[in-house]
Amino acid sequence: MNAVSEKPAARTGEAQSVATPPTGGAKPSLGKKLLRPAILAAAIGAGVITGHWWVNEGRYIESTDNAYIQGDIAVLGPRIDGDVMTIHVANNEPVHAGDKLISFDPTDRAAMLAQARAAEGEQRAAIAVARRQVEQQRAAINEATAAMAAAEAEVTRASANAVRTSTLTGAGWSSRQTNETAVADRLKADAGMASARAQADATRQGLSVAEAQLAQSEAKFVSAEAQTAIAENNLRYTVVYAPFDGVVGNRAVQLGQHVMPGQQLLAVTPVAQKLYVVANFKETQLAGMKPGQKVLLTPDIDHSDAVSGRVASLAPATGALFSLLPPENATGNFTKVVQRVPVRIAIDRDAAAKATWLRAGLSVTAAVDTREGDHEVYGLFGSALHAIGLR
């Protein structure tokens, strides 16, 4: 009985101990009571700001990090073979258009130019001789023509005299000897006429030969002029000049080196104002993109130093079609892949002049504003400040 009566008593004590609240507990502070509403208000504010930015600006921004700075780099090499005599620039040195970069030994080229000029002078003299020969032949033709006229006159006179003496001899008024002499004179006049005609034909043929020699001399002179021009060009090619304003890089030439045409000596990269960006956008991003739209270019090298630009042009085909091995989806198993189209972006010249980080080959993030008209791009918080009139 005692054991049974003690067991409920123990349970009653346990229940009392559980039901009795601890006497040392602290009440929730005011800060904890306000924390949840503050977090909720901040979340609502962030949602409002984000929604306002998305509706007014964000949904029009097409962005890609598949974008790189490009430049029309000129890789320079010699147009003639020769020995490097002077190197006027060093790596990473800025140059201006027309500055000397490399000089070759000009001795052989100068001698070739002198030889070509001498050959040109020789052909010029040959032309003068040929022209004089043409003039002489024309004078000889005139002389032969006059001689032929004289021979014709002599033939006419001798024929008339032979006829007259023949009539007189038949009538007994003249001797047979006189008639024979007149006939002989007529035959002699005919022979003279034939000789004059042959001489005139020979002089005319001589004129044709002289004119052909003149044409040949003139053609040789043109060839000699061309050789002189080539020699002058080759002499000018002994100096390599900068094709445009830029910076020298990748210099591989050494002093005293013998170089050959087509060999790469150094490269000239354009200045920052001549650089541009090629951004590869997905085909799903191109619906509202067109030339002239604003672009914000954020470099990976410094996210705080973004520059502005404009869409210059869109490529006529996807980048895959310009690759070495274009895809052929008609063969094999077909897997659809979102294609990318290269978009050329021109960097604002003033912004490029101030951005010291601009280098060809660097990566950037390109964000294109596809809205109609010329709108200002404020960003997430800038758009909120603009909405309340603080920006």
Secondary structure, DSSP 4 states (H G I P E B T S, - for coil): -HHHHHHHHHHHHHHHHHHSPPTTPPPPPHHHHHHHHHHHHHHHHHHHHHHHHHHHTGGGEEEEEEEEEE---EEE--SS-EEEEEE---TT-EE-TT-EEEEE--HHHHHHHHHHHHHHHHHHHHHHHHHHHHHHHHHHHHHHHHHHHHHHHHHHHHHHHHHHHHHHHHHTSS-HHHHHHHHHHHHHHHHHHHHHHHHHHHHHHHHHHHHHHHHHHHHHHHHHHHHHHHHHHHHHTTEEE-SSSEEEE-----TT-EE-TT---EEEEEPGGG-EEEEEEEGGG-TT--TT-EEEEEESS-TT--EEEEEEEE-SS-GGGGSSS---TTSSS------EEEEEEEEPHHHHHH-TT--TT-EEEEEEE--SS------HHHHHHHHTT--
